[in-house]
Structure formats: structure tokens, C-alpha cells
Amino acid sequence: MASNADDYGQLNVELGFHYSEGAVAPDGSAPPVPSNPLRDYIPTSRPGHHLPHARIDQSASAGSTLDLIDRRLFTLLVDPRTAQIWTDAVAARHLPVEVVAIGGDGSDERPGSWTRLREVDSGGAILVRPDRHVAWRAMTLPSEPGSDLAAALHTLTRTEGALA
């Protein structure tokens, strides 16, 4: 059985799949390097990767970060402490983005906690595509969050070589 583990236990092949170009705004970070590239999945909020699952409590019901993603629009995951800043930035520019605040006080550093998996600080944000792949992230609160988000959306939605 151990000799067939790579044939039947390829979690990283499925969940570790990521895009490095296309509808992704790379942030220059390196992808995680698992010890076994077939089996060992390392969750990350790096652009191009699947949004990591984390158990969360929203409105008195436990769920997953994956349940929060709008299947028609981009979803911007932010910390509750900076949610109003991001919501105002989205509204001011009329961006087609659903802002969702998740998190706690930032003290939950257990493996698998959203505080740890998000990989951005309390001012940062993670923009997720409807297919649950991370499209862009801001590690900290930008000085112009609306401008940065609008620029990322422009990068993500532009069509190269389109006919006029």
C-alpha cells in the first residue's frame, strides 16, 4: 500500500493546482514547496491558488471560507476591523465585488485557522474569483485601496488582442 501512496493519495495534485498567469494578478511571492509534490498540499492565499478552507463562525452557524465565495462576482475577503474601508473603496468606484468580512481578533494562530491561512494582516484583503481561486491579494492596507483594487480588476478582466 505504501508503494502506491503516490498513485492514490494525490491531494496536492488536486488542491495544489494553481494558475501562474491569466486571470491572476501575481504578487511576486513564491509558491509553497511541499516535500512530496504529489501528496503534500500546503494551503496558501497566494494569487492563482485555491482559496484555503478554514472553519469559520458566521451568524451563529459554522461554515467554511469556501461557502462565502459569490459564484457570480469577485469576492473580497477582509478583516472586520477594516471592512468599512474596503466597502467604501468598492462603492466609491462601483466595482463588481462582494465584500465579506471574516476573522476574529487575530489571535487565533492554530494551524488551519483563518488568521493563519489568510497570510495577510488585518488591513490586507484577498480577492477571490467565482471559481474559488485567489485572483489578487494586498498583504497590508494600501494607501489607496480603491485604486489598487481597481487596477487589479483591470489586470484580471482585460482581454488581450480583442478586436474592436
Order of alpha helices (4+ residues) and beta strands (2+ residues): alpha-alpha-beta-beta-beta-alpha-beta-alpha-beta-beta-alpha
